[in-house]
Each structure stands twice: as structure tokens, then as C-alpha cells.
Amino acid sequence: MRPRRGHRDFRRQPSTQDTGMSPASVTLASALQARAEALSEEEIWSLLFLAAERLLEDLREGSSDYVVCPWSTLLSVFGSLSFQGRVSHVEAAPFRAPELLQPRSSDEPPDAAQMHVYSLGATLCWSAGFRVPASQPLQLREPLHSVLLSMCEDQPGRRRPLCSVLDACWLHREAAAHPVSANLHVRQLVGMVLGTISEFQGEAQRPRAAWSPVQAPQHTVATTSV
């Protein structure tokens, strides 16, 4: 996965010291720093699924006043994912949608959902390239490669909508022979930081029938090809 025109190379962003942790949660940045390597594709799919669901919920409730980035993404010991607004400008700025950095030509505010799509895509690209040399292309298979690229389009109208992102996650889950719970992936990442990974290793080897809640989302699967 090489950065192309219209996409930034998020692997070049500096990694700052992370302090956004509590006894019950850690940041995505701290999890990556603790294990010193990038996320696997299955971990990316899991975070993408949980993050898209949380963003849709926060947008419905009007509580999405944050910038998605590795330091604002909170992973819970219970396997859930949420976002916080207490991050510095230095940490959040590289993951802000481009329309926030440009003068507005009208009084209409930017689309919040599409801004979050960009920031989430940028965050997961950063996670996929964590400590991978910038000269080395990211080895991401389809359709994940195309999904992330479509989320990081500079033009909001060309970005994949959140519901379509969620659809892609469900399609990936349905195609998996032995899908693993997305919540388990989160708990394993948290364990890397809190030193409790050993209690999850046995559970990770057991096949899971469900990747998240058993009931599939009610919206229609998008026909956009990836």
C-alpha cells in the first residue's frame, strides 16, 4: 500500500509519549508502543468495526466532538472502544480531515461524519504502518486496502460513508471461516499494556461463532465495489 496522490503518508507522523490511560482503558497509541509493532489485518478489521459503530452512535447522540486519532481512541479492558476529546493539538492535527485546514467557501459546516471517516482511516493507516519504514509499502490485502484508501480521500464526497464502512466489516466477518470476536482483539491489545495478556491467550485459540453482537445491522449493504 503506497501513498498515492490525494493521500497522506501517515507513517511519517512522530510518535509522542502517550499518557491517556486509566485503570480500565488504554489508548491505541499506548497499545502499539507496548508491543512495538503494527496491527495485524484482523485487528484492523476489528477496530474498524467497533469504531464505525461507535461513531454512528455518537453522531446520533450529538456527542462526537473529538478528532479520531491514536491518542483519542480508547480501548477498554472489557473489549469496547470509545473516543476522548482530551488530546493535544500536536497529536490530533495530522489526523484532521483536510477540509478543516482549508478556508470555507460557504457558511455550510463540513460534514461531521465524513470528517470522522477520514480521521479513522488515517488512524488505522498509521496503525498498519507503525514502525514500518516509510520506504516499505504496507502489505494490506483487498478489500481492506481499498476500504482504508477510500476513507482517506481528500475530497469528502469521494470518501466511503460510515454505513458502507460498517457493511464492509460485516462482509469480511461473514467470509471468515472462524471469525474472532472484535472485543477479544481489543482486550488482547489492552493486555499488552496492562500486563494481563496471558489470561487471554487460551481464549484467543478457541473459535468464536460471533465477531460482535449476533444481530447484523439493519441498513442495506452498499453495492460500491472495493
C-alpha positions as protocol buffer text, in pm:
chain_id: "A"
residue {
  index: 1
  type: MET
  ca { x: 0 y: 0 z: 0 }
}
residue {
  index: 2
  type: ARG
  ca { x: 188 y: 306 z: -124 }
}
residue {
  index: 3
  type: PRO
  ca { x: 55 y: 658 z: -59 }
}
residue {
  index: 4
  type: ARG
  ca { x: -86 y: 799 z: -381 }
}
residue {
  index: 5
  type: ARG
  ca { x: -197 y: 1139 z: -493 }
}
residue {
  index: 6
  type: GLY
  ca { x: -472 y: 1262 z: -265 }
}
residue {
  index: 7
  type: HIS
  ca { x: -349 y: 1059 z: 33 }
}
residue {
  index: 8
  type: ARG
  ca { x: -100 y: 1142 z: 308 }
}
residue {
  index: 9
  type: ASP
  ca { x: 172 y: 909 z: 433 }
}
residue {
  index: 10
  type: PHE
  ca { x: 66 y: 876 z: 798 }
}
residue {
  index: 11
  type: ARG
  ca { x: 370 y: 664 z: 886 }
}
residue {
  index: 12
  type: ARG
  ca { x: 580 y: 981 z: 885 }
}
residue {
  index: 13
  type: GLN
  ca { x: 394 y: 1129 z: 1181 }
}
residue {
  index: 14
  type: PRO
  ca { x: 600 y: 1141 z: 1501 }
}
residue {
  index: 15
  type: SER
  ca { x: 506 y: 915 z: 1789 }
}
residue {
  index: 16
  type: THR
  ca { x: 471 y: 1120 z: 2108 }
}
residue {
  index: 17
  type: GLN
  ca { x: 473 y: 992 z: 2463 }
}
residue {
  index: 18
  type: ASP
  ca { x: 124 y: 870 z: 2549 }
}
residue {
  index: 19
  type: THR
  ca { x: -32 y: 935 z: 2888 }
}
residue {
  index: 20
  type: GLY
  ca { x: -403 y: 894 z: 2811 }
}
residue {
  index: 21
  type: MET
  ca { x: -466 y: 580 z: 3015 }
}
residue {
  index: 22
  type: SER
  ca { x: -684 y: 480 z: 3309 }
}
residue {
  index: 23
  type: PRO
  ca { x: -703 y: 156 z: 3508 }
}
residue {
  index: 24
  type: ALA
  ca { x: -988 y: 44 z: 3279 }
}
residue {
  index: 25
  type: SER
  ca { x: -867 y: 164 z: 2938 }
}
residue {
  index: 26
  type: VAL
  ca { x: -561 y: 244 z: 2730 }
}
residue {
  index: 27
  type: THR
  ca { x: -512 y: 443 z: 2411 }
}
residue {
  index: 28
  type: LEU
  ca { x: -446 y: 280 z: 2079 }
}
residue {
  index: 29
  type: ALA
  ca { x: -113 y: 463 z: 2068 }
}
residue {
  index: 30
  type: SER
  ca { x: -5 y: 314 z: 2400 }
}
residue {
  index: 31
  type: ALA
  ca { x: -102 y: -38 z: 2287 }
}
residue {
  index: 32
  type: LEU
  ca { x: 111 y: -8 z: 1974 }
}
residue {
  index: 33
  type: GLN
  ca { x: 402 y: 134 z: 2171 }
}
residue {
  index: 34
  type: ALA
  ca { x: 380 y: -151 z: 2422 }
}
residue {
  index: 35
  type: ARG
  ca { x: 403 y: -425 z: 2162 }
}
residue {
  index: 36
  type: ALA
  ca { x: 634 y: -234 z: 1927 }
}
residue {
  index: 37
  type: GLU
  ca { x: 477 y: -349 z: 1602 }
}
residue {
  index: 38
  type: ALA
  ca { x: 190 y: -268 z: 1368 }
}
residue {
  index: 39
  type: LEU
  ca { x: -163 y: -402 z: 1393 }
}
residue {
  index: 40
  type: SER
  ca { x: -249 y: -719 z: 1205 }
}
residue {
  index: 41
  type: GLU
  ca { x: -516 y: -709 z: 936 }
}
residue {
  index: 42
  type: GLU
  ca { x: -767 y: -886 z: 1159 }
}
residue {
  index: 43
  type: GLU
  ca { x: -702 y: -637 z: 1438 }
}
residue {
  index: 44
  type: ILE
  ca { x: -757 y: -352 z: 1192 }
}
residue {
  index: 45
  type: TRP
  ca { x: -1086 y: -504 z: 1079 }
}
residue {
  index: 46
  type: SER
  ca { x: -1194 y: -539 z: 1443 }
}
residue {
  index: 47
  type: LEU
  ca { x: -1108 y: -180 z: 1535 }
}
residue {
  index: 48
  type: LEU
  ca { x: -1267 y: -55 z: 1214 }
}
residue {
  index: 49
  type: PHE
  ca { x: -1590 y: -236 z: 1300 }
}
residue {
  index: 50
  type: LEU
  ca { x: -1608 y: -118 z: 1660 }
}
residue {
  index: 51
  type: ALA
  ca { x: -1504 y: 238 z: 1573 }
}
residue {
  index: 52
  type: ALA
  ca { x: -1760 y: 271 z: 1292 }
}
residue {
  index: 53
  type: GLU
  ca { x: -2035 y: 151 z: 1524 }
}
residue {
  index: 54
  type: ARG
  ca { x: -1928 y: 391 z: 1798 }
}
residue {
  index: 55
  type: LEU
  ca { x: -1903 y: 686 z: 1559 }
}
residue {
  index: 56
  type: LEU
  ca { x: -2253 y: 625 z: 1424 }
}
residue {
  index: 57
  type: GLU
  ca { x: -2386 y: 610 z: 1781 }
}
residue {
  index: 58
  type: ASP
  ca { x: -2201 y: 926 z: 1889 }
}
residue {
  index: 59
  type: LEU
  ca { x: -2317 y: 1114 z: 1579 }
}
residue {
  index: 60
  type: ARG
  ca { x: -2680 y: 1018 z: 1650 }
}
residue {
  index: 61
  type: GLU
  ca { x: -2644 y: 1141 z: 2009 }
}
residue {
  index: 62
  type: GLY
  ca { x: -2455 y: 1457 z: 1914 }
}
residue {
  index: 63
  type: SER
  ca { x: -2154 y: 1357 z: 2124 }
}
residue {
  index: 64
  type: SER
  ca { x: -1882 y: 1334 z: 1860 }
}
residue {
  index: 65
  type: ASP
  ca { x: -1686 y: 1648 z: 1948 }
}
residue {
  index: 66
  type: TYR
  ca { x: -1342 y: 1489 z: 1912 }
}
residue {
  index: 67
  type: VAL
  ca { x: -1081 y: 1408 z: 1649 }
}
residue {
  index: 68
  type: VAL
  ca { x: -1021 y: 1038 z: 1591 }
}
residue {
  index: 69
  type: CYS
  ca { x: -651 y: 965 z: 1627 }
}
residue {
  index: 70
  type: PRO
  ca { x: -433 y: 702 z: 1800 }
}
residue {
  index: 71
  type: TRP
  ca { x: -430 y: 913 z: 2119 }
}
residue {
  index: 72
  type: SER
  ca { x: -806 y: 972 z: 2132 }
}
residue {
  index: 73
  type: THR
  ca { x: -901 y: 608 z: 2060 }
}
residue {
  index: 74
  type: LEU
  ca { x: -964 y: 436 z: 2394 }
}
residue {
  index: 75
  type: LEU
  ca { x: -957 y: 56 z: 2427 }
}
residue {
  index: 76
  type: SER
  ca { x: -1132 y: -90 z: 2731 }
}
residue {
  index: 77
  type: VAL
  ca { x: -1037 y: -395 z: 2936 }
}
residue {
  index: 78
  type: PHE
  ca { x: -1393 y: -513 z: 2867 }
}
residue {
  index: 79
  type: GLY
  ca { x: -1331 y: -510 z: 2491 }
}
residue {
  index: 80
  type: SER
  ca { x: -1515 y: -192 z: 2397 }
}
residue {
  index: 81
  type: LEU
  ca { x: -1388 y: 108 z: 2202 }
}
residue {
  index: 82
  type: SER
  ca { x: -1460 y: 477 z: 2257 }
}
residue {
  index: 83
  type: PHE
  ca { x: -1311 y: 817 z: 2185 }
}
residue {
  index: 84
  type: GLN
  ca { x: -1193 y: 1101 z: 2408 }
}
residue {
  index: 85
  type: GLY
  ca { x: -1151 y: 1470 z: 2339 }
}
residue {
  index: 86
  type: ARG
  ca { x: -858 y: 1527 z: 2573 }
}
residue {
  index: 87
  type: VAL
  ca { x: -571 y: 1513 z: 2324 }
}
residue {
  index: 88
  type: SER
  ca { x: -320 y: 1779 z: 2228 }
}
residue {
  index: 89
  type: HIS
  ca { x: -329 y: 1968 z: 1900 }
}
residue {
  index: 90
  type: VAL
  ca { x: 9 y: 1819 z: 1808 }
}
residue {
  index: 91
  type: GLU
  ca { x: -129 y: 1466 z: 1842 }
}
residue {
  index: 92
  type: ALA
  ca { x: -459 y: 1530 z: 1664 }
}
residue {
  index: 93
  type: ALA
  ca { x: -353 y: 1768 z: 1384 }
}
residue {
  index: 94
  type: PRO
  ca { x: -204 y: 1508 z: 1143 }
}
residue {
  index: 95
  type: PHE
  ca { x: -532 y: 1313 z: 1150 }
}
residue {
  index: 96
  type: ARG
  ca { x: -772 y: 1602 z: 1094 }
}
residue {
  index: 97
  type: ALA
  ca { x: -971 y: 1598 z: 771 }
}
residue {
  index: 98
  type: PRO
  ca { x: -826 y: 1830 z: 502 }
}
residue {
  index: 99
  type: GLU
  ca { x: -1144 y: 2040 z: 484 }
}
residue {
  index: 100
  type: LEU
  ca { x: -1078 y: 2158 z: 840 }
}
residue {
  index: 101
  type: LEU
  ca { x: -745 y: 2303 z: 727 }
}
residue {
  index: 102
  type: GLN
  ca { x: -886 y: 2492 z: 428 }
}
residue {
  index: 103
  type: PRO
  ca { x: -1084 y: 2820 z: 412 }
}
residue {
  index: 104
  type: ARG
  ca { x: -1456 y: 2754 z: 378 }
}
residue {
  index: 105
  type: SER
  ca { x: -1625 y: 2888 z: 66 }
}
residue {
  index: 106
  type: SER
  ca { x: -1974 y: 2883 z: 222 }
}
residue {
  index: 107
  type: ASP
  ca { x: -2148 y: 2910 z: 558 }
}
residue {
  index: 108
  type: GLU
  ca { x: -2234 y: 2539 z: 550 }
}
residue {
  index: 109
  type: PRO
  ca { x: -2023 y: 2348 z: 806 }
}
residue {
  index: 110
  type: PRO
  ca { x: -1823 y: 2043 z: 695 }
}
residue {
  index: 111
  type: ASP
  ca { x: -1995 y: 1706 z: 722 }
}
residue {
  index: 112
  type: ALA
  ca { x: -1902 y: 1566 z: 1065 }
}
residue {
  index: 113
  type: ALA
  ca { x: -1947 y: 1203 z: 961 }
}
residue {
  index: 114
  type: GLN
  ca { x: -1715 y: 1238 z: 662 }
}
residue {
  index: 115
  type: MET
  ca { x: -1455 y: 1416 z: 876 }
}
residue {
  index: 116
  type: HIS
  ca { x: -1459 y: 1125 z: 1119 }
}
residue {
  index: 117
  type: VAL
  ca { x: -1431 y: 877 z: 831 }
}
residue {
  index: 118
  type: TYR
  ca { x: -1112 y: 1048 z: 718 }
}
residue {
  index: 119
  type: SER
  ca { x: -963 y: 1059 z: 1068 }
}
residue {
  index: 120
  type: LEU
  ca { x: -1050 y: 694 z: 1136 }
}
residue {
  index: 121
  type: GLY
  ca { x: -898 y: 583 z: 805 }
}
residue {
  index: 122
  type: ALA
  ca { x: -585 y: 786 z: 877 }
}
residue {
  index: 123
  type: THR
  ca { x: -561 y: 640 z: 1228 }
}
residue {
  index: 124
  type: LEU
  ca { x: -580 y: 282 z: 1104 }
}
residue {
  index: 125
  type: CYS
  ca { x: -332 y: 351 z: 823 }
}
residue {
  index: 126
  type: TRP
  ca { x: -96 y: 485 z: 1090 }
}
residue {
  index: 127
  type: SER
  ca { x: -157 y: 171 z: 1296 }
}
residue {
  index: 128
  type: ALA
  ca { x: -95 y: -57 z: 997 }
}
residue {
  index: 129
  type: GLY
  ca { x: 235 y: 123 z: 928 }
}
residue {
  index: 130
  type: PHE
  ca { x: 353 y: 157 z: 1288 }
}
residue {
  index: 131
  type: ARG
  ca { x: 733 y: 121 z: 1285 }
}
residue {
  index: 132
  type: VAL
  ca { x: 724 y: 11 z: 920 }
}
residue {
  index: 133
  type: PRO
  ca { x: 990 y: 205 z: 723 }
}
residue {
  index: 134
  type: ALA
  ca { x: 834 y: 474 z: 504 }
}
residue {
  index: 135
  type: SER
  ca { x: 1019 y: 329 z: 205 }
}
residue {
  index: 136
  type: GLN
  ca { x: 844 y: -7 z: 250 }
}
residue {
  index: 137
  type: PRO
  ca { x: 490 y: -42 z: 114 }
}
residue {
  index: 138
  type: LEU
  ca { x: 225 y: -162 z: 358 }
}
residue {
  index: 139
  type: GLN
  ca { x: 124 y: -519 z: 289 }
}
residue {
  index: 140
  type: LEU
  ca { x: -255 y: -496 z: 312 }
}
residue {
  index: 141
  type: ARG
  ca { x: -478 y: -729 z: 115 }
}
residue {
  index: 142
  type: GLU
  ca { x: -802 y: -646 z: -59 }
}
residue {
  index: 143
  type: PRO
  ca { x: -1060 y: -535 z: 28 }
}
residue {
  index: 144
  type: LEU
  ca { x: -903 y: -378 z: 339 }
}
residue {
  index: 145
  type: HIS
  ca { x: -651 y: -187 z: 127 }
}
residue {
  index: 146
  type: SER
  ca { x: -925 y: -24 z: -82 }
}
residue {
  index: 147
  type: VAL
  ca { x: -1150 y: 43 z: 216 }
}
residue {
  index: 148
  type: LEU
  ca { x: -881 y: 238 z: 400 }
}
residue {
  index: 149
  type: LEU
  ca { x: -777 y: 430 z: 89 }
}
residue {
  index: 150
  type: SER
  ca { x: -1137 y: 526 z: 16 }
}
residue {
  index: 151
  type: MET
  ca { x: -1171 y: 657 z: 371 }
}
residue {
  index: 152
  type: CYS
  ca { x: -864 y: 881 z: 330 }
}
residue {
  index: 153
  type: GLU
  ca { x: -972 y: 1064 z: 16 }
}
residue {
  index: 154
  type: ASP
  ca { x: -901 y: 1437 z: 35 }
}
residue {
  index: 155
  type: GLN
  ca { x: -1243 y: 1520 z: -115 }
}
residue {
  index: 156
  type: PRO
  ca { x: -1527 y: 1448 z: 133 }
}
residue {
  index: 157
  type: GLY
  ca { x: -1765 y: 1348 z: -145 }
}
residue {
  index: 158
  type: ARG
  ca { x: -1531 y: 1071 z: -258 }
}
residue {
  index: 159
  type: ARG
  ca { x: -1495 y: 912 z: 85 }
}
residue {
  index: 160
  type: ARG
  ca { x: -1671 y: 592 z: 177 }
}
residue {
  index: 161
  type: PRO
  ca { x: -1969 y: 663 z: 408 }
}
residue {
  index: 162
  type: LEU
  ca { x: -1966 y: 522 z: 761 }
}
residue {
  index: 163
  type: CYS
  ca { x: -2253 y: 283 z: 691 }
}
residue {
  index: 164
  type: SER
  ca { x: -2062 y: 146 z: 392 }
}
residue {
  index: 165
  type: VAL
  ca { x: -1753 y: 100 z: 612 }
}
residue {
  index: 166
  type: LEU
  ca { x: -1964 y: -99 z: 856 }
}
residue {
  index: 167
  type: ASP
  ca { x: -2108 y: -306 z: 570 }
}
residue {
  index: 168
  type: ALA
  ca { x: -1756 y: -394 z: 454 }
}
residue {
  index: 169
  type: CYS
  ca { x: -1672 y: -513 z: 806 }
}
residue {
  index: 170
  type: TRP
  ca { x: -1979 y: -737 z: 818 }
}
residue {
  index: 171
  type: LEU
  ca { x: -1898 y: -881 z: 476 }
}
residue {
  index: 172
  type: HIS
  ca { x: -1546 y: -959 z: 596 }
}
residue {
  index: 173
  type: ARG
  ca { x: -1682 y: -1130 z: 905 }
}
residue {
  index: 174
  type: GLU
  ca { x: -1926 y: -1341 z: 705 }
}
residue {
  index: 175
  type: ALA
  ca { x: -1646 y: -1455 z: 473 }
}
residue {
  index: 176
  type: ALA
  ca { x: -1421 y: -1565 z: 761 }
}
residue {
  index: 177
  type: ALA
  ca { x: -1405 y: -1938 z: 837 }
}
residue {
  index: 178
  type: HIS
  ca { x: -1362 y: -1886 z: 1212 }
}
residue {
  index: 179
  type: PRO
  ca { x: -1436 y: -1522 z: 1296 }
}
residue {
  index: 180
  type: VAL
  ca { x: -1283 y: -1399 z: 1622 }
}
residue {
  index: 181
  type: SER
  ca { x: -1465 y: -1153 z: 1844 }
}
residue {
  index: 182
  type: ALA
  ca { x: -1367 y: -793 z: 1778 }
}
residue {
  index: 183
  type: ASN
  ca { x: -1395 y: -736 z: 2152 }
}
residue {
  index: 184
  type: LEU
  ca { x: -1136 y: -1008 z: 2215 }
}
residue {
  index: 185
  type: HIS
  ca { x: -887 y: -832 z: 1988 }
}
residue {
  index: 186
  type: VAL
  ca { x: -937 y: -514 z: 2190 }
}
residue {
  index: 187
  type: ARG
  ca { x: -889 y: -697 z: 2520 }
}
residue {
  index: 188
  type: GLN
  ca { x: -567 y: -852 z: 2391 }
}
residue {
  index: 189
  type: LEU
  ca { x: -433 y: -510 z: 2291 }
}
residue {
  index: 190
  type: VAL
  ca { x: -521 y: -372 z: 2633 }
}
residue {
  index: 191
  type: GLY
  ca { x: -349 y: -670 z: 2793 }
}
residue {
  index: 192
  type: MET
  ca { x: -29 y: -582 z: 2610 }
}
residue {
  index: 193
  type: VAL
  ca { x: -21 y: -257 z: 2806 }
}
residue {
  index: 194
  type: LEU
  ca { x: -156 y: -373 z: 3140 }
}
residue {
  index: 195
  type: GLY
  ca { x: 46 y: -695 z: 3152 }
}
residue {
  index: 196
  type: THR
  ca { x: -251 y: -931 z: 3155 }
}
residue {
  index: 197
  type: ILE
  ca { x: -214 y: -1084 z: 2810 }
}
residue {
  index: 198
  type: SER
  ca { x: -151 y: -1434 z: 2943 }
}
residue {
  index: 199
  type: GLU
  ca { x: -510 y: -1479 z: 3061 }
}
residue {
  index: 200
  type: PHE
  ca { x: -639 y: -1410 z: 2709 }
}
residue {
  index: 201
  type: GLN
  ca { x: -403 y: -1635 z: 2512 }
}
residue {
  index: 202
  type: GLY
  ca { x: -601 y: -1953 z: 2570 }
}
residue {
  index: 203
  type: GLU
  ca { x: -928 y: -1781 z: 2480 }
}
residue {
  index: 204
  type: ALA
  ca { x: -783 y: -1649 z: 2156 }
}
residue {
  index: 205
  type: GLN
  ca { x: -720 y: -2003 z: 2031 }
}
residue {
  index: 206
  type: ARG
  ca { x: -1085 y: -2106 z: 2064 }
}
residue {
  index: 207
  type: PRO
  ca { x: -1305 y: -2044 z: 1756 }
}
residue {
  index: 208
  type: ARG
  ca { x: -1576 y: -1784 z: 1807 }
}
residue {
  index: 209
  type: ALA
  ca { x: -1916 y: -1804 z: 1646 }
}
residue {
  index: 210
  type: ALA
  ca { x: -1971 y: -1430 z: 1667 }
}
residue {
  index: 211
  type: TRP
  ca { x: -1747 y: -1135 z: 1592 }
}
residue {
  index: 212
  type: SER
  ca { x: -1959 y: -883 z: 1775 }
}
residue {
  index: 213
  type: PRO
  ca { x: -2328 y: -868 z: 1860 }
}
residue {
  index: 214
  type: VAL
  ca { x: -2504 y: -1158 z: 1688 }
}
residue {
  index: 215
  type: GLN
  ca { x: -2763 y: -945 z: 1512 }
}
residue {
  index: 216
  type: ALA
  ca { x: -2647 y: -789 z: 1184 }
}
residue {
  index: 217
  type: PRO
  ca { x: -2708 y: -420 z: 1114 }
}
residue {
  index: 218
  type: GLN
  ca { x: -3037 y: -327 z: 956 }
}
residue {
  index: 219
  type: HIS
  ca { x: -2909 y: -98 z: 681 }
}
residue {
  index: 220
  type: THR
  ca { x: -2864 y: -219 z: 323 }
}
residue {
  index: 221
  type: VAL
  ca { x: -2526 y: -348 z: 214 }
}
residue {
  index: 222
  type: ALA
  ca { x: -2363 y: -97 z: -20 }
}
residue {
  index: 223
  type: THR
  ca { x: -2302 y: -202 z: -379 }
}
residue {
  index: 224
  type: THR
  ca { x: -1987 y: 8 z: -415 }
}
residue {
  index: 225
  type: SER
  ca { x: -1709 y: -222 z: -525 }
}
residue {
  index: 226
  type: VAL
  ca { x: -1385 y: -229 z: -330 }
}
